[in-house]
């Protein structure tokens, strides 16, 4: 597909529809001691997947819904 993930600046659910990288498509990868990772967007917020809902980048704290396992 060749598309990039976008945080939509925390205003909308995350999408994967960008053909180039700008600020909304950049994330800081944060590794936790428990083997999980979190992603922090350029808006200073974390990606969250609360209860299996659409992923958003609007959380100020990094708790359970903001931690992910990678394989």
Rosetta constraint file for C-alpha pairs under 8 A:
AtomPair CA 2 CA 19 HARMONIC 6.98 0.50
AtomPair CA 3 CA 16 HARMONIC 5.97 0.50
AtomPair CA 3 CA 17 HARMONIC 5.43 0.50
AtomPair CA 3 CA 18 HARMONIC 5.23 0.50
AtomPair CA 3 CA 19 HARMONIC 5.14 0.50
AtomPair CA 3 CA 20 HARMONIC 7.57 0.50
AtomPair CA 4 CA 16 HARMONIC 5.33 0.50
AtomPair CA 4 CA 17 HARMONIC 6.10 0.50
AtomPair CA 4 CA 18 HARMONIC 4.91 0.50
AtomPair CA 4 CA 19 HARMONIC 6.24 0.50
AtomPair CA 4 CA 20 HARMONIC 6.83 0.50
AtomPair CA 4 CA 21 HARMONIC 6.94 0.50
AtomPair CA 4 CA 25 HARMONIC 6.66 0.50
AtomPair CA 5 CA 14 HARMONIC 6.98 0.50
AtomPair CA 5 CA 15 HARMONIC 5.66 0.50
AtomPair CA 5 CA 16 HARMONIC 4.14 0.50
AtomPair CA 5 CA 17 HARMONIC 6.66 0.50
AtomPair CA 5 CA 18 HARMONIC 6.68 0.50
AtomPair CA 5 CA 25 HARMONIC 5.79 0.50
AtomPair CA 6 CA 14 HARMONIC 5.71 0.50
AtomPair CA 6 CA 15 HARMONIC 5.36 0.50
AtomPair CA 6 CA 16 HARMONIC 6.04 0.50
AtomPair CA 6 CA 17 HARMONIC 7.39 0.50
AtomPair CA 6 CA 18 HARMONIC 6.85 0.50
AtomPair CA 6 CA 24 HARMONIC 5.41 0.50
AtomPair CA 6 CA 25 HARMONIC 4.52 0.50
AtomPair CA 6 CA 26 HARMONIC 7.81 0.50
AtomPair CA 7 CA 12 HARMONIC 7.74 0.50
AtomPair CA 7 CA 13 HARMONIC 7.36 0.50
AtomPair CA 7 CA 14 HARMONIC 4.95 0.50
AtomPair CA 7 CA 15 HARMONIC 6.96 0.50
AtomPair CA 7 CA 24 HARMONIC 5.31 0.50
AtomPair CA 7 CA 25 HARMONIC 6.29 0.50
AtomPair CA 7 CA 41 HARMONIC 6.73 0.50
AtomPair CA 7 CA 56 HARMONIC 6.97 0.50
AtomPair CA 7 CA 57 HARMONIC 5.73 0.50
AtomPair CA 8 CA 12 HARMONIC 5.75 0.50
AtomPair CA 8 CA 13 HARMONIC 7.07 0.50
AtomPair CA 8 CA 14 HARMONIC 6.13 0.50
AtomPair CA 8 CA 15 HARMONIC 7.36 0.50
AtomPair CA 8 CA 24 HARMONIC 6.08 0.50
AtomPair CA 8 CA 57 HARMONIC 7.84 0.50
AtomPair CA 9 CA 24 HARMONIC 5.84 0.50
AtomPair CA 9 CA 41 HARMONIC 7.69 0.50
AtomPair CA 9 CA 42 HARMONIC 7.52 0.50
AtomPair CA 9 CA 43 HARMONIC 6.17 0.50
AtomPair CA 9 CA 57 HARMONIC 7.01 0.50
AtomPair CA 10 CA 14 HARMONIC 7.86 0.50
AtomPair CA 10 CA 43 HARMONIC 7.34 0.50
AtomPair CA 10 CA 45 HARMONIC 7.64 0.50
AtomPair CA 10 CA 56 HARMONIC 6.08 0.50
AtomPair CA 10 CA 57 HARMONIC 4.53 0.50
AtomPair CA 10 CA 58 HARMONIC 4.78 0.50
AtomPair CA 11 CA 57 HARMONIC 7.94 0.50
AtomPair CA 11 CA 58 HARMONIC 7.61 0.50
AtomPair CA 12 CA 56 HARMONIC 6.67 0.50
AtomPair CA 13 CA 54 HARMONIC 5.77 0.50
AtomPair CA 13 CA 55 HARMONIC 5.54 0.50
AtomPair CA 13 CA 56 HARMONIC 4.75 0.50
AtomPair CA 13 CA 57 HARMONIC 7.60 0.50
AtomPair CA 14 CA 54 HARMONIC 7.39 0.50
AtomPair CA 14 CA 55 HARMONIC 5.63 0.50
AtomPair CA 14 CA 56 HARMONIC 5.42 0.50
AtomPair CA 14 CA 57 HARMONIC 7.12 0.50
AtomPair CA 21 CA 25 HARMONIC 5.45 0.50
AtomPair CA 21 CA 26 HARMONIC 7.24 0.50
AtomPair CA 22 CA 26 HARMONIC 6.89 0.50
AtomPair CA 23 CA 42 HARMONIC 6.21 0.50
AtomPair CA 24 CA 41 HARMONIC 7.04 0.50
AtomPair CA 24 CA 42 HARMONIC 6.27 0.50
AtomPair CA 25 CA 41 HARMONIC 7.94 0.50
AtomPair CA 26 CA 41 HARMONIC 6.42 0.50
AtomPair CA 26 CA 42 HARMONIC 6.51 0.50
AtomPair CA 27 CA 39 HARMONIC 5.79 0.50
AtomPair CA 27 CA 40 HARMONIC 5.30 0.50
AtomPair CA 27 CA 41 HARMONIC 4.68 0.50
AtomPair CA 27 CA 42 HARMONIC 6.51 0.50
AtomPair CA 28 CA 39 HARMONIC 5.53 0.50
AtomPair CA 28 CA 40 HARMONIC 4.97 0.50
AtomPair CA 28 CA 41 HARMONIC 6.51 0.50
AtomPair CA 29 CA 37 HARMONIC 6.80 0.50
AtomPair CA 29 CA 38 HARMONIC 6.00 0.50
AtomPair CA 29 CA 39 HARMONIC 4.96 0.50
AtomPair CA 29 CA 40 HARMONIC 6.71 0.50
AtomPair CA 30 CA 37 HARMONIC 5.42 0.50
AtomPair CA 30 CA 38 HARMONIC 5.04 0.50
AtomPair CA 30 CA 39 HARMONIC 6.14 0.50
AtomPair CA 30 CA 40 HARMONIC 7.53 0.50
AtomPair CA 31 CA 35 HARMONIC 7.06 0.50
AtomPair CA 31 CA 36 HARMONIC 6.25 0.50
AtomPair CA 31 CA 37 HARMONIC 4.53 0.50
AtomPair CA 31 CA 38 HARMONIC 6.63 0.50
AtomPair CA 32 CA 36 HARMONIC 5.40 0.50
AtomPair CA 32 CA 37 HARMONIC 5.73 0.50
AtomPair CA 32 CA 38 HARMONIC 7.81 0.50
AtomPair CA 35 CA 69 HARMONIC 7.04 0.50
AtomPair CA 36 CA 67 HARMONIC 5.77 0.50
AtomPair CA 36 CA 68 HARMONIC 5.20 0.50
AtomPair CA 36 CA 69 HARMONIC 4.87 0.50
AtomPair CA 36 CA 70 HARMONIC 7.16 0.50
AtomPair CA 37 CA 67 HARMONIC 5.47 0.50
AtomPair CA 37 CA 68 HARMONIC 5.24 0.50
AtomPair CA 37 CA 69 HARMONIC 6.38 0.50
AtomPair CA 37 CA 70 HARMONIC 7.44 0.50
AtomPair CA 38 CA 46 HARMONIC 7.03 0.50
AtomPair CA 38 CA 47 HARMONIC 7.16 0.50
AtomPair CA 38 CA 62 HARMONIC 7.47 0.50
AtomPair CA 38 CA 66 HARMONIC 5.99 0.50
AtomPair CA 38 CA 67 HARMONIC 4.97 0.50
AtomPair CA 38 CA 68 HARMONIC 6.19 0.50
AtomPair CA 39 CA 46 HARMONIC 5.68 0.50
AtomPair CA 39 CA 47 HARMONIC 5.72 0.50
AtomPair CA 39 CA 66 HARMONIC 7.80 0.50
AtomPair CA 40 CA 44 HARMONIC 6.17 0.50
AtomPair CA 40 CA 45 HARMONIC 5.53 0.50
AtomPair CA 40 CA 46 HARMONIC 4.41 0.50
AtomPair CA 40 CA 47 HARMONIC 6.41 0.50
AtomPair CA 40 CA 57 HARMONIC 7.66 0.50
AtomPair CA 41 CA 45 HARMONIC 5.58 0.50
AtomPair CA 41 CA 46 HARMONIC 6.13 0.50
AtomPair CA 41 CA 47 HARMONIC 7.30 0.50
AtomPair CA 41 CA 57 HARMONIC 6.59 0.50
AtomPair CA 44 CA 60 HARMONIC 7.43 0.50
AtomPair CA 45 CA 57 HARMONIC 5.77 0.50
AtomPair CA 45 CA 58 HARMONIC 5.12 0.50
AtomPair CA 45 CA 59 HARMONIC 5.05 0.50
AtomPair CA 45 CA 60 HARMONIC 5.11 0.50
AtomPair CA 45 CA 61 HARMONIC 7.57 0.50
AtomPair CA 46 CA 57 HARMONIC 5.18 0.50
AtomPair CA 46 CA 58 HARMONIC 6.01 0.50
AtomPair CA 46 CA 59 HARMONIC 4.97 0.50
AtomPair CA 46 CA 60 HARMONIC 6.41 0.50
AtomPair CA 46 CA 61 HARMONIC 7.05 0.50
AtomPair CA 46 CA 62 HARMONIC 6.57 0.50
AtomPair CA 46 CA 66 HARMONIC 6.40 0.50
AtomPair CA 47 CA 55 HARMONIC 6.57 0.50
AtomPair CA 47 CA 56 HARMONIC 5.39 0.50
AtomPair CA 47 CA 57 HARMONIC 4.06 0.50
AtomPair CA 47 CA 58 HARMONIC 6.58 0.50
AtomPair CA 47 CA 59 HARMONIC 6.69 0.50
AtomPair CA 47 CA 66 HARMONIC 5.79 0.50
AtomPair CA 48 CA 55 HARMONIC 5.52 0.50
AtomPair CA 48 CA 56 HARMONIC 5.44 0.50
AtomPair CA 48 CA 57 HARMONIC 6.20 0.50
AtomPair CA 48 CA 58 HARMONIC 7.37 0.50
AtomPair CA 48 CA 59 HARMONIC 6.67 0.50
AtomPair CA 48 CA 65 HARMONIC 5.38 0.50
AtomPair CA 48 CA 66 HARMONIC 4.48 0.50
AtomPair CA 48 CA 67 HARMONIC 7.71 0.50
AtomPair CA 49 CA 53 HARMONIC 5.82 0.50
AtomPair CA 49 CA 54 HARMONIC 6.33 0.50
AtomPair CA 49 CA 55 HARMONIC 4.71 0.50
AtomPair CA 49 CA 56 HARMONIC 6.83 0.50
AtomPair CA 49 CA 65 HARMONIC 5.56 0.50
AtomPair CA 49 CA 66 HARMONIC 6.65 0.50
AtomPair CA 50 CA 54 HARMONIC 7.90 0.50
AtomPair CA 50 CA 55 HARMONIC 7.57 0.50
AtomPair CA 50 CA 65 HARMONIC 5.23 0.50
AtomPair CA 50 CA 66 HARMONIC 7.92 0.50
AtomPair CA 51 CA 65 HARMONIC 7.68 0.50
AtomPair CA 59 CA 66 HARMONIC 7.82 0.50
AtomPair CA 62 CA 66 HARMONIC 5.38 0.50
AtomPair CA 62 CA 67 HARMONIC 7.12 0.50
AtomPair CA 63 CA 67 HARMONIC 6.65 0.50
